Amino acid sequence: MAQTHTIIFLCPHNAAKSVIAAAYWQRLADQRSLGVRATSAGTDPDPAVSPRVAATLLAEGFDVREHRPRRVTREELATAWRVVSLGCDLGELAPPGLTVDHWDDVPSPSEDLKAALDVIAARVLRLADAHAAARD
């Protein structure tokens, strides 16, 4: 199935939570032919992905070492199929009427990376399951 939609995962620095969520989503989307491409961004991007997150994801088969954190644009938000915020305040960036799923209670990866991975993986799986069920 051709990928026709984009889901944007956002965290303030685009260096951990959003990168994890996008990696997990893209794997599920590819495995299940969901037709939704994942991307990640932030509102105040860091210079690079957290080295600890990159190493942990690499051990799980996700290579995010070349990902460069970037700032989300208003245009991306306006055209996204779905927007998931992991602790972002979109402020003036959010177009009128934008619906955002807030996953603001995900543990901080710098404090408990395993807990953050587990919570994000479970939520991404539920979101993918719901999308797949809605298509059927």
C-alpha positions as a printed Julia matrix, in Angstrom:
136×3 Matrix{Float64}:
   0.0    0.0    0.0
   1.36   3.44  -0.88
   2.04   5.66   2.08
  -0.43   8.5    1.82
  -0.44  10.03   5.3
   2.1   11.4    7.75
   2.08  11.16  11.52
   4.3   13.66  13.31
   5.72  12.82  16.71
   6.87  15.9   18.59
   9.0   16.42  21.67
  10.67  19.68  22.64
  14.21  18.78  21.54
  13.53  16.05  18.92
  16.36  14.13  20.52
  14.65  11.27  22.37
  10.9   10.66  22.83
   9.77  11.74  19.36
  12.63   9.86  17.71
  11.71   6.69  19.63
   8.02   7.0   18.74
   8.71   7.63  15.05
  11.06   4.63  14.85
   8.54   2.3   16.51
   5.66   3.62  14.37
   7.58   3.26  11.1
   8.51  -0.34  11.86
   4.87  -1.23  12.6
   3.6    0.73   9.61
   6.0   -1.08   7.3
   5.22  -4.5    8.78
   1.46  -3.95   8.55
   1.33  -1.85   5.37
  -0.49   0.91   7.25
   0.18   3.59   4.66
   1.27   6.17   7.24
   4.81   7.51   7.28
   6.29   8.71  10.57
   8.37  11.78  11.08
   9.61  13.53  14.18
  10.42  17.1   15.06
  10.64  19.48  17.98
   9.88  23.03  19.01
  13.41  23.74  20.32
  15.63  21.11  18.65
  18.92  19.89  20.11
  21.98  19.56  17.88
  21.82  15.74  17.87
  19.87  12.71  19.04
  20.72  11.61  22.56
  23.66   9.19  22.22
  22.09   6.86  24.8
  18.8    6.79  22.89
  20.6    6.22  19.58
  22.6    3.32  21.05
  19.54   1.73  22.65
  17.5    2.0   19.45
  20.38   0.62  17.4
  20.42  -2.45  19.66
  16.71  -2.87  18.78
  17.37  -2.6   15.05
  16.62   1.1   14.54
  19.47   3.2   13.19
  18.77   6.83  14.07
  22.41   7.92  14.22
  22.02  10.08  11.09
  18.83  11.78  12.32
  19.3   15.49  12.85
  16.77  17.12  15.19
  14.73  19.77  13.48
  12.02  22.32  14.2
   8.47  21.45  13.22
   6.77  23.82  10.78
   3.24  25.14  10.81
   2.75  23.7    7.3
   3.68  20.19   8.49
   1.21  20.44  11.33
  -1.53  21.63   9.0
  -1.06  18.76   6.55
  -0.36  15.9    8.97
  -2.77  13.01   9.25
  -2.08  12.93  12.98
   0.03  14.91  15.46
   1.3   13.38  18.7
   2.95  15.61  21.27
   5.25  14.21  23.91
   5.52  17.31  26.07
   5.51  20.08  23.45
   3.83  23.45  23.69
   3.01  24.29  20.08
   1.87  27.82  20.89
   1.64  29.97  17.77
   2.85  27.12  15.54
  -0.46  25.28  15.81
  -2.85  26.09  12.99
  -6.45  26.8   14.05
  -8.41  23.63  14.74
  -5.35  21.37  15.0
  -6.07  18.19  16.94
  -3.11  16.96  18.96
  -2.81  13.72  20.9
  -0.94  14.52  24.11
   1.34  11.85  25.56
   2.72  14.25  28.16
   3.08  11.65  30.91
   5.79   9.56  29.2
   8.74   9.19  31.59
  11.86  11.17  30.83
  14.35   9.02  28.86
  17.23  10.69  30.66
  15.81   9.5   33.99
  14.36   6.09  33.01
  15.01   5.13  29.4
  13.5    1.64  29.72
  10.25   3.0   31.16
  10.06   5.63  28.4
  10.65   2.98  25.72
   8.0    0.69  27.21
   5.36   3.42  27.46
   6.03   4.76  23.97
   6.08   1.28  22.4
   2.75   0.38  24.04
   1.08   3.63  22.92
   2.41   3.34  19.38
   1.12  -0.24  19.23
  -2.35   0.85  20.42
  -2.41   3.68  17.89
  -1.36   1.34  15.07
  -3.95  -1.24  16.14
  -6.68   1.41  16.18
  -5.66   2.68  12.75
  -5.59  -0.83  11.3
  -9.02  -1.61  12.78
 -10.49   1.62  11.39
  -9.27   0.7    7.89
 -10.89  -2.75   7.98
